[in-house]
Amino acid sequence: MSWRLKEQLKNMLAEESGYYIYHAGGRTRVALLYPNSYFVGMSNLGLHIIYRLLNQREDTACERGFLPEKRQQEEYVKHKVQLMTMETQSAVSSFDIVAFMMSFEMDYFNILRMMELSKIKPLAAERTEMDPLVIAGGPCATFNPEPMSPFIDVFVIGEGEAVMPSFMAAYNKAKGEGRSKAEIMAILAKLPGVYVPSCYEVAYGEDRFDTTVKPLGDAPEKICRQWQENLDEYPGETAIYTENTEFNLHLVEIARGCGRHCRFCMAGYCFRRPRNRSLEAIEKMLVAAREKGRRVGLMGAAISDYPEIDQLCREILGDGLSMSVASFRADSVTQELVDSLAASGLKTLTMAPEAGSTRMRAVINKGIEEDHLLNAMSMGIKAGIRNFRLYIMIGLPGEEAEDIHGIIDMALRLKDFMEEKGATGRLTLSINPFIPKPFTPFQWSPMASLKYIQGALKDITNALKKRHNIEVIAESPRDAYVQAVLARGNRETGQYLWEAYENGGSKAMKSVLKSHKLTMEELVSQPVSLEAYLPWDMLDMGFTKEYLKKEFLESQQELPKHTIQCFDGCKRCGVCK
């Protein structure tokens, strides 16, 4: 029954504070959909930022929607009820705009599920004037929208603060003039940072990776990523409070982007340039944390790189608040930051060397050495922290057997150091297969074979399981392969995605590809020509392809050259023109 599902949403809403509800009429209605559970989605700071941004406009009313839990999905289907929003329990299909957040490739299957539950035709070409305009934004939309282009009408390329004001103004003006959906999309396609797939045609070369995307009519040849230069102009903090979420914190973004030039990291390239909020702006965002008595969650690519991090820690703890951080770098962490985290109840300190050998860290331009890890561990142990976690990747370009042994040896040395210093806690290795991502120097690199990844995981696990209090956890290699297919896919990949969805989801991808006489390894484990036109080459991230090629070639040198981090006045990559 629809009343039961509505009551569930009303009960969840009753436990929230900070949401917006507007009376019907006079505003463009936007359903902002997060393609995962409420518990996960409400910890996504991007959702809070866009939700507030849209609702503070006088012409827009934004409501939220999430992927229901499996039991609830069954109720929606059984009782033929359409997916509803949180705020007014309205059918998602009744909104003018349905906006999906695309943060992770594996969520593509959830997007299709939410469309199905909303009774929205998944294929954009089959939707009519009566259907909502379906848009998508977020990291995956910005880096490579092509695999989802059969399903999405319009993509936002870049950061929402820099695109959505002009987007909503143009949409409302065109809608007010009585324009058709096709006319509206043609108008939107001319805006900076907007990609409309129907305004472009695709041609495929002999190489599966050689995919040309060309404009039709007067659509722009290149779509330039938009980014918010001054973060202080928009708040970056929790908008809605609920106890029912993964990170029950007052989230505060203190910086965006990273200038460290790790060659595998998509975010490091596509959120350039790195920007810091002013301490004054951050202090204003701490007011709500004091009022609510909330623990502060500092968000950013590398919290320890924030130039005034020690002063910020003093202010947070001085106000009687506690804190946690999204991440920090072992080469820039300070004792005061670690002490503040320990005083806030942190039990495990996390570091990301990514590779075990010095050579491999040079290849990926990580810039972290074992001495940095030992120093950070010393700070943690001094502060009373007894557990440590390491993020590691395997299957990196140029990786050899000795590099896998390097991971094992590094873990054992770090565990020895912990015990020498009296830290009797656990050392956890969180291991993920390397996935080549668009707009990184490794976008041309092959992914290691499934057999290699499984073998490397087995070697590491077997070597470390004998040592007390060392734990190895790993992402599924098969899931990583599906992610890689979607990350580097073209528009044709959308067909495989749709067929896999109809046949049960990500686990069906292998059999779907087989039906097309393809294998996942064929799609992701082959090197790509440096001269190929890639599916995402119609997008402009601000830096040149030649710059990425230079970084790629330098990574292959016998002694890889280290690329120093971004600095004021730097003109190397082209973003800071």
C-alpha positions as CSV (number, residue, x, y, z in Angstrom):
1,M,0.0,0.0,0.0
2,S,1.3,3.5,-0.9
3,W,0.2,4.9,2.5
4,R,2.7,2.5,4.3
5,L,5.6,3.6,2.1
6,K,4.6,7.3,2.6
7,E,4.5,6.8,6.4
8,Q,8.0,5.3,6.3
9,L,9.2,8.4,4.5
10,K,7.3,10.8,6.9
11,N,8.8,9.0,9.9
12,M,12.3,9.4,8.5
13,L,11.6,13.1,7.7
14,A,10.3,13.6,11.3
15,E,13.8,12.6,12.6
16,E,15.5,15.2,10.4
17,S,16.1,18.9,10.8
18,G,17.1,21.5,8.2
19,Y,15.2,20.3,5.2
20,Y,13.1,22.6,2.9
21,I,9.5,22.3,1.9
22,Y,7.8,24.7,-0.5
23,H,4.1,25.0,-1.4
24,A,3.3,23.7,-4.9
25,G,3.3,26.2,-7.8
26,G,5.6,29.0,-8.8
27,R,8.9,27.0,-8.6
28,T,10.6,24.5,-10.8
29,R,10.6,21.2,-9.0
30,V,13.8,19.2,-8.9
31,A,14.1,15.7,-7.5
32,L,17.7,15.2,-6.4
33,L,18.4,11.5,-6.4
34,Y,21.2,9.7,-4.7
35,P,21.6,6.2,-6.2
36,N,22.3,4.4,-3.0
37,S,20.6,4.0,0.4
38,Y,19.5,6.9,2.6
39,F,22.1,5.8,5.2
40,V,24.9,6.2,2.7
41,G,23.5,9.2,0.7
42,M,23.0,11.5,3.7
43,S,26.7,11.3,4.4
44,N,27.6,12.7,1.0
45,L,28.5,16.3,1.4
46,G,27.9,17.0,-2.3
47,L,24.2,16.2,-1.9
48,H,23.9,18.7,1.0
49,I,25.7,21.4,-1.0
50,I,23.5,21.1,-4.1
51,Y,20.3,20.7,-2.1
52,R,21.0,24.0,-0.3
53,L,22.2,25.7,-3.5
54,L,19.0,24.9,-5.4
55,N,16.6,25.5,-2.5
56,Q,18.0,29.0,-1.8
57,R,16.9,30.0,-5.3
58,E,13.6,31.8,-5.5
59,D,12.6,29.8,-8.6
60,T,13.4,26.2,-7.5
61,A,12.1,23.6,-5.1
62,C,14.4,20.7,-4.6
63,E,13.5,17.4,-2.8
64,R,15.6,14.3,-2.2
65,G,15.2,10.7,-3.2
66,F,17.2,7.6,-2.4
67,L,17.4,4.0,-3.4
68,P,15.0,2.1,-1.1
69,E,16.2,-0.9,0.9
70,K,15.5,-4.2,-0.9
71,R,12.4,-5.0,1.1
72,Q,11.0,-1.6,0.4
73,Q,11.8,-2.0,-3.3
74,E,9.7,-5.2,-3.3
75,E,6.8,-3.2,-1.8
76,Y,7.1,-0.5,-4.4
77,V,6.9,-3.2,-7.1
78,K,4.2,-5.3,-5.5
79,H,1.8,-2.4,-4.9
80,K,2.7,-0.6,-8.2
81,V,3.8,2.5,-6.3
82,Q,6.2,5.0,-7.9
83,L,9.4,6.0,-6.1
84,M,8.7,9.0,-3.9
85,T,10.7,11.9,-2.5
86,M,11.5,12.5,1.2
87,E,10.0,16.0,1.7
88,T,6.5,15.7,0.2
89,Q,6.3,12.0,-0.6
90,S,5.6,13.0,-4.3
91,A,6.2,10.6,-7.2
92,V,9.6,11.3,-8.7
93,S,8.1,11.2,-12.2
94,S,6.0,14.2,-11.4
95,F,9.0,16.6,-11.1
96,D,10.2,18.9,-13.8
97,I,13.8,17.8,-13.4
98,V,15.2,14.5,-12.1
99,A,18.8,15.0,-11.1
100,F,21.1,12.0,-10.3
101,M,24.4,12.2,-8.5
102,M,27.0,10.0,-10.2
103,S,29.8,9.4,-7.8
104,F,30.7,5.7,-8.3
105,E,30.5,3.5,-11.4
106,M,28.8,0.6,-9.6
107,D,25.9,3.0,-8.8
108,Y,25.0,3.1,-12.5
109,F,23.0,-0.1,-11.9
110,N,21.2,1.7,-9.0
111,I,20.4,4.6,-11.3
112,L,18.6,2.3,-13.7
113,R,16.8,0.7,-10.8
114,M,15.6,4.0,-9.5
115,M,14.3,5.0,-13.0
116,E,12.4,1.7,-13.1
117,L,10.9,2.2,-9.7
118,S,10.0,5.8,-10.7
119,K,8.2,4.5,-13.9
120,I,10.6,6.7,-16.0
121,K,11.7,5.1,-19.3
122,P,15.4,4.4,-18.9
123,L,16.3,5.1,-22.5
124,A,16.4,8.9,-23.1
125,A,15.3,8.4,-26.8
126,E,12.1,6.8,-25.6
127,R,11.0,9.6,-23.2
128,T,8.5,12.2,-24.3
129,E,7.5,15.8,-23.5
130,M,5.5,14.4,-20.6
131,D,8.5,13.0,-18.9
132,P,10.9,14.9,-16.6
133,L,14.3,16.2,-17.9
134,V,16.8,13.7,-16.5
135,I,20.2,15.2,-15.7
136,A,23.3,13.9,-13.9
137,G,26.3,15.5,-12.3
138,G,29.2,14.5,-10.0
139,P,32.6,13.0,-10.5
140,C,31.7,10.2,-12.9
141,A,29.5,12.5,-15.0
142,T,32.4,14.9,-15.2
143,F,35.1,12.4,-16.1
144,N,33.3,10.2,-18.6
145,P,29.5,10.5,-19.1
146,E,29.5,8.3,-22.3
147,P,28.5,4.9,-20.7
148,M,25.4,6.6,-19.2
149,S,24.6,8.8,-22.1
150,P,21.8,6.5,-23.5
151,F,19.9,7.1,-20.3
152,I,20.6,10.7,-19.3
153,D,19.3,13.8,-21.1
154,V,21.9,16.3,-19.8
155,F,25.2,16.0,-17.9
156,V,26.7,18.7,-15.7
157,I,30.5,18.7,-16.4
158,G,32.2,20.2,-13.4
159,E,31.2,21.6,-10.0
160,G,27.6,22.3,-9.3
161,E,28.2,25.8,-7.8
162,A,29.7,26.9,-11.1
163,V,27.1,25.4,-13.4
164,M,23.7,25.1,-11.7
165,P,22.9,28.9,-11.4
166,S,23.1,29.5,-15.1
167,F,21.6,26.1,-15.8
168,M,18.4,26.8,-13.8
169,A,18.1,30.3,-15.2
170,A,18.3,29.1,-18.8
171,Y,15.9,26.2,-18.1
172,N,13.3,28.4,-16.4
173,K,13.5,31.0,-19.1
174,A,13.1,28.4,-21.9
175,K,10.3,26.6,-20.0
176,G,8.5,30.0,-19.5
177,E,8.7,30.6,-23.2
178,G,6.9,27.3,-23.9
179,R,9.9,25.7,-25.5
180,S,9.8,22.0,-26.3
181,K,12.1,19.6,-24.4
182,A,14.4,19.3,-27.5
183,E,14.6,23.1,-27.8
184,I,15.4,23.3,-24.1
185,M,18.2,20.8,-24.4
186,A,19.6,22.6,-27.4
187,I,19.7,25.8,-25.4
188,L,21.3,24.1,-22.4
189,A,23.9,22.5,-24.6
190,K,25.4,25.9,-25.3
191,L,26.0,26.6,-21.7
192,P,29.5,26.2,-20.3
193,G,29.8,22.9,-18.5
194,V,26.8,21.2,-20.0
195,Y,26.9,18.1,-22.2
196,V,23.7,17.0,-24.1
197,P,24.4,13.5,-25.7
198,S,21.6,13.9,-28.2
199,C,23.4,16.9,-29.7
200,Y,26.4,14.7,-30.6
201,E,27.0,11.8,-32.8
202,V,29.4,8.9,-32.2
203,A,31.7,7.2,-34.6
204,Y,33.8,4.1,-33.8
205,G,37.2,3.3,-35.3
206,E,38.8,-0.1,-35.8
207,D,40.2,0.0,-32.3
208,R,37.5,-0.4,-29.7
209,F,39.0,2.5,-27.8
210,D,39.0,4.8,-30.8
211,T,35.7,6.6,-30.3
212,T,34.9,10.0,-31.9
213,V,32.2,12.2,-30.4
214,K,31.3,15.0,-32.8
215,P,28.7,17.9,-32.3
216,L,25.6,18.2,-34.4
217,G,24.4,21.6,-35.5
218,D,25.8,24.4,-33.4
219,A,26.6,22.4,-30.2
220,P,30.1,23.2,-29.0
221,E,32.9,21.0,-30.1
222,K,34.4,20.9,-26.6
223,I,32.6,21.0,-23.3
224,C,34.8,22.8,-20.7
225,R,34.7,21.6,-17.1
226,Q,33.5,24.4,-14.8
227,W,34.9,24.9,-11.3
228,Q,34.2,27.3,-8.5
229,E,37.3,29.4,-8.0
230,N,36.4,31.0,-4.7
231,L,34.9,28.4,-2.4
232,D,34.0,31.0,0.2
233,E,31.2,32.2,-2.0
234,Y,29.1,29.0,-1.2
235,P,28.9,27.2,2.1
236,G,30.2,23.6,2.1
237,E,28.6,22.1,5.2
238,T,25.8,19.7,6.3
239,A,22.4,21.1,5.5
240,I,20.2,18.4,6.9
241,Y,20.7,16.5,10.2
242,T,19.7,13.0,10.9
243,E,21.0,10.3,13.2
244,N,20.4,7.6,10.6
245,T,23.5,8.1,8.5
246,E,26.9,6.6,8.0
247,F,28.8,9.7,9.2
248,N,26.8,11.2,12.0
249,L,28.8,14.5,11.9
250,H,28.6,18.1,11.0
251,L,30.5,17.9,7.7
252,V,32.7,20.9,6.7
253,E,34.6,21.1,3.5
254,I,37.8,23.0,4.2
255,A,39.4,22.4,0.8
256,R,38.7,21.0,-2.7
257,G,41.0,19.4,-5.2
258,C,44.5,18.2,-4.7
259,G,47.7,19.3,-6.3
260,R,50.0,16.4,-5.5
261,H,49.9,14.9,-9.1
262,C,49.5,11.2,-8.2
263,R,49.3,9.7,-11.6
264,F,46.5,7.3,-10.9
265,C,44.1,9.7,-9.2
266,M,41.2,11.0,-11.3
267,A,40.1,13.5,-8.5
268,G,43.6,14.9,-8.4
269,Y,43.4,16.0,-12.0
270,C,39.7,16.8,-12.5
271,F,39.3,18.9,-9.3
272,R,42.2,21.1,-10.2
273,R,43.2,23.5,-9.2
274,P,43.4,22.8,-5.4
275,R,41.6,25.5,-3.4
276,N,41.3,26.2,0.3
277,R,38.5,27.9,2.1
278,S,39.5,30.8,4.4
279,L,39.7,30.1,8.1
280,E,37.1,32.8,8.6
281,A,34.6,31.0,6.3
282,I,35.3,27.7,8.0
283,E,34.7,29.3,11.4
284,K,31.3,30.4,10.3
285,M,30.4,26.8,9.3
286,L,31.4,25.7,12.8
287,V,28.6,27.7,14.3
288,A,26.0,25.1,13.4
289,A,28.2,22.3,14.9
290,R,28.3,24.2,18.2
291,E,24.5,24.8,18.2
292,K,23.8,21.1,17.4
293,G,26.6,19.8,19.6
294,R,27.8,17.8,16.6
295,R,31.2,16.2,16.0
296,V,32.9,18.0,13.2
297,G,34.0,16.1,10.1
298,L,36.6,17.9,8.1
299,M,36.4,17.1,4.4
300,G,39.0,17.6,1.7
301,A,41.4,15.6,-0.4
302,A,44.2,15.9,2.2
303,I,43.3,17.7,5.4
304,S,46.9,17.9,6.6
305,D,47.7,20.0,3.5
306,Y,45.4,22.8,4.7
307,P,47.8,25.6,5.6
308,E,46.1,26.6,8.9
309,I,45.2,23.1,10.1
310,D,46.8,23.5,13.5
311,Q,44.9,26.7,14.2
312,L,41.7,25.1,13.0
313,C,42.2,22.1,15.3
314,R,42.8,24.5,18.3
315,E,39.5,26.3,17.5
316,I,37.5,23.2,17.1
317,L,38.7,21.6,20.4
318,G,38.7,25.0,22.1
319,D,35.0,25.2,21.5
320,G,34.5,21.9,23.2
321,L,33.8,20.1,20.0
322,S,35.4,16.9,18.7
323,M,36.5,16.2,15.1
324,S,37.4,13.6,12.5
325,V,39.0,13.9,9.1
326,A,38.3,12.5,5.6
327,S,42.0,11.9,4.9
328,F,45.5,13.2,5.5
329,R,48.9,12.8,4.0
330,A,51.7,11.2,6.0
331,D,54.2,13.7,4.8
332,S,52.3,16.8,6.0
333,V,50.5,15.6,9.1
334,T,51.3,17.5,12.3
335,Q,51.4,16.3,15.9
336,E,48.7,18.8,16.8
337,L,46.3,17.3,14.2
338,V,47.0,13.8,15.4
339,D,46.6,14.9,19.0
340,S,43.3,16.6,18.2
341,L,42.0,13.4,16.5
342,A,43.0,11.3,19.4
343,A,41.4,13.6,21.8
344,S,38.2,13.3,19.7
345,G,38.2,9.6,20.2
346,L,39.9,8.4,17.0
347,K,41.0,4.8,17.4
348,T,42.6,4.0,14.0
349,L,45.0,6.3,12.0
350,T,44.7,5.8,8.2
351,M,47.5,6.4,5.7
352,A,47.7,5.9,2.0
353,P,51.2,4.9,0.7
354,E,49.4,3.1,-2.2
355,A,52.5,1.0,-3.0
356,G,55.1,-0.9,-0.9
357,S,58.3,-0.2,-2.8
358,T,60.1,3.0,-3.3
359,R,60.3,2.4,-7.0
360,M,56.5,1.9,-7.4
361,R,55.7,5.0,-5.3
362,A,58.0,6.9,-7.7
363,V,56.1,5.5,-10.7
364,I,52.8,6.7,-9.4
365,N,54.3,10.0,-8.1
366,K,52.9,9.4,-4.6
367,G,55.6,11.3,-2.8
368,I,55.2,9.3,0.4
369,E,58.2,7.5,1.8
370,E,58.4,4.9,4.5
371,D,60.0,7.5,6.9
372,H,56.8,9.5,6.5
373,L,54.7,6.5,7.6
374,L,56.9,5.8,10.6
375,N,56.8,9.5,11.6
376,A,53.0,9.6,11.4
377,M,52.8,6.3,13.3
378,S,55.1,7.8,16.0
379,M,52.7,10.8,16.3
380,G,49.8,8.5,16.6
381,I,51.3,6.3,19.2
382,K,52.4,9.3,21.2
383,A,48.8,10.5,21.1
384,G,47.5,7.2,22.3
385,I,46.4,5.7,19.0
386,R,47.1,2.0,18.8
387,N,45.6,0.9,15.4
388,F,46.7,1.8,11.9
389,R,45.3,1.3,8.4
390,L,47.1,1.4,5.1
391,Y,45.5,1.9,1.7
392,I,47.3,-0.1,-1.0
393,M,46.8,-0.7,-4.7
394,I,47.9,-3.7,-6.6
395,G,48.3,-4.2,-10.4
396,L,49.7,-0.7,-10.9
397,P,51.4,0.1,-14.3
398,G,54.9,-1.4,-14.4
399,E,54.4,-3.4,-11.2
400,E,56.6,-6.5,-10.8
401,A,56.7,-9.4,-8.3
402,E,59.3,-7.6,-6.2
403,D,56.8,-4.7,-5.7
404,I,54.2,-7.2,-4.3
405,H,56.9,-8.5,-1.9
406,G,57.6,-4.8,-1.1
407,I,54.0,-4.5,0.2
408,I,54.6,-7.5,2.5
409,D,58.0,-6.3,3.7
410,M,56.7,-2.8,4.4
411,A,53.7,-4.2,6.4
412,L,56.0,-6.4,8.5
413,R,58.4,-3.5,9.2
414,L,55.6,-1.2,10.2
415,K,54.1,-3.8,12.5
416,D,57.6,-4.3,14.1
417,F,57.8,-0.6,14.6
418,M,54.3,-0.5,16.2
419,E,55.3,-3.2,18.7
420,E,58.7,-1.6,19.5
421,K,56.8,1.6,20.4
422,G,54.3,-0.3,22.5
423,A,51.3,-0.1,20.1
424,T,49.7,-3.6,20.4
425,G,46.8,-2.8,18.2
426,R,45.9,-3.9,14.7
427,L,47.6,-3.1,11.3
428,T,45.0,-3.3,8.5
429,L,45.9,-3.4,4.8
430,S,42.9,-2.3,2.7
431,I,43.9,-3.4,-0.8
432,N,42.2,-2.4,-4.1
433,P,43.1,-3.3,-7.7
434,F,44.3,-0.4,-9.8
435,I,41.6,0.8,-12.2
436,P,42.8,3.0,-15.1
437,K,40.6,6.2,-15.0
438,P,39.9,8.9,-17.6
439,F,41.9,12.1,-17.5
440,T,44.8,10.7,-15.7
441,P,48.3,9.9,-17.0
442,F,47.4,6.2,-16.6
443,Q,44.2,6.4,-18.8
444,W,46.1,4.6,-21.5
445,S,47.4,1.8,-19.2
446,P,46.1,-1.7,-19.1
447,M,44.5,-3.1,-16.0
448,A,46.3,-6.1,-14.6
449,S,44.8,-9.5,-15.5
450,L,42.3,-11.0,-13.1
451,K,44.6,-13.9,-12.6
452,Y,47.5,-11.6,-11.6
453,I,45.3,-9.6,-9.2
454,Q,43.9,-12.7,-7.5
455,G,47.5,-14.2,-7.3
456,A,48.9,-11.0,-5.8
457,L,46.1,-10.9,-3.2
458,K,46.7,-14.5,-2.3
459,D,50.5,-14.0,-1.9
460,I,50.0,-10.9,0.4
461,T,47.3,-12.6,2.5
462,N,49.3,-15.9,2.9
463,A,52.5,-14.0,3.8
464,L,50.8,-11.9,6.5
465,K,48.2,-14.2,8.0
466,K,50.8,-15.8,10.2
467,R,51.6,-12.4,11.9
468,H,49.4,-11.6,14.8
469,N,47.2,-8.5,14.5
470,I,47.7,-7.9,10.8
471,E,44.5,-7.9,8.8
472,V,44.1,-7.9,5.0
473,I,40.8,-6.8,3.4
474,A,40.3,-6.4,-0.3
475,E,37.8,-5.2,-2.8
476,S,36.4,-7.9,-5.1
477,P,38.7,-8.1,-8.2
478,R,35.6,-9.0,-10.3
479,D,33.8,-5.9,-9.2
480,A,36.9,-3.9,-10.0
481,Y,36.8,-5.2,-13.5
482,V,33.2,-4.1,-14.0
483,Q,34.1,-0.7,-12.7
484,A,37.0,-0.5,-15.2
485,V,34.6,-1.4,-18.1
486,L,32.3,1.4,-17.0
487,A,35.0,3.9,-16.2
488,R,36.7,3.7,-19.6
489,G,33.6,2.8,-21.6
490,N,32.1,4.5,-24.6
491,R,28.4,5.0,-25.6
492,E,28.2,1.4,-26.8
493,T,29.1,0.4,-23.2
494,G,25.7,1.7,-22.2
495,Q,24.1,-1.1,-24.1
496,Y,26.1,-3.7,-22.2
497,L,25.2,-2.0,-19.0
498,W,21.5,-2.1,-19.8
499,E,21.6,-5.8,-20.8
500,A,23.5,-6.6,-17.6
501,Y,21.0,-4.7,-15.5
502,E,18.1,-6.6,-17.1
503,N,19.9,-9.9,-16.4
504,G,20.5,-9.3,-12.7
505,G,23.1,-6.5,-12.4
506,S,26.9,-6.3,-12.3
507,K,27.4,-10.0,-11.9
508,A,25.8,-10.5,-15.4
509,M,28.3,-8.2,-17.1
510,K,30.7,-11.0,-18.0
511,S,28.0,-13.1,-19.7
512,V,26.6,-10.1,-21.5
513,L,30.0,-9.2,-22.9
514,K,30.4,-12.9,-23.9
515,S,27.2,-12.7,-25.9
516,H,28.8,-9.8,-27.8
517,K,31.9,-11.9,-28.4
518,L,33.8,-9.7,-25.9
519,T,35.6,-10.3,-22.6
520,M,36.1,-7.9,-19.7
521,E,39.9,-8.4,-20.0
522,E,39.7,-7.6,-23.7
523,L,38.1,-4.2,-22.8
524,V,40.3,-3.2,-19.8
525,S,43.5,-5.2,-19.9
526,Q,44.8,-4.0,-23.3
527,P,47.0,-0.9,-23.6
528,V,45.4,2.0,-25.4
529,S,47.2,3.9,-28.2
530,L,48.4,7.3,-27.2
531,E,47.0,8.5,-30.5
532,A,43.5,7.1,-30.0
533,Y,40.5,9.5,-29.7
534,L,39.1,8.5,-26.4
535,P,35.4,8.5,-25.5
536,W,35.8,11.5,-23.2
537,D,38.1,13.6,-25.4
538,M,35.2,16.0,-26.3
539,L,35.5,17.2,-22.6
540,D,38.1,19.8,-21.7
541,M,39.4,19.6,-18.1
542,G,41.6,22.6,-18.5
543,F,44.8,20.7,-19.1
544,T,46.1,19.3,-22.3
545,K,46.3,15.7,-23.5
546,E,50.0,16.4,-24.2
547,Y,50.5,17.1,-20.5
548,L,49.0,13.8,-19.5
549,K,51.2,12.0,-22.1
550,K,54.3,13.7,-20.7
551,E,53.4,12.4,-17.2
552,F,52.6,9.0,-18.6
553,L,56.0,8.7,-20.4
554,E,57.9,10.0,-17.3
555,S,56.3,7.3,-15.2
556,Q,57.8,4.7,-17.6
557,Q,61.4,5.9,-17.2
558,E,63.8,3.6,-15.4
559,L,64.1,6.4,-12.7
560,P,60.7,8.1,-12.9
561,K,60.9,11.9,-12.5
562,H,59.0,13.3,-9.6
563,T,56.5,16.0,-10.4
564,I,56.3,18.5,-7.7
565,Q,52.9,19.7,-6.3
566,C,50.9,22.7,-7.6
567,F,52.2,26.1,-6.5
568,D,51.2,29.7,-7.0
569,G,52.1,31.0,-10.4
570,C,52.5,27.5,-11.8
571,K,51.4,27.1,-15.5
572,R,52.5,23.5,-16.2
573,C,49.2,21.7,-16.8
574,G,47.2,24.7,-18.2
575,V,44.3,24.8,-15.6
576,C,45.7,28.0,-14.1
577,K,45.7,30.0,-17.3
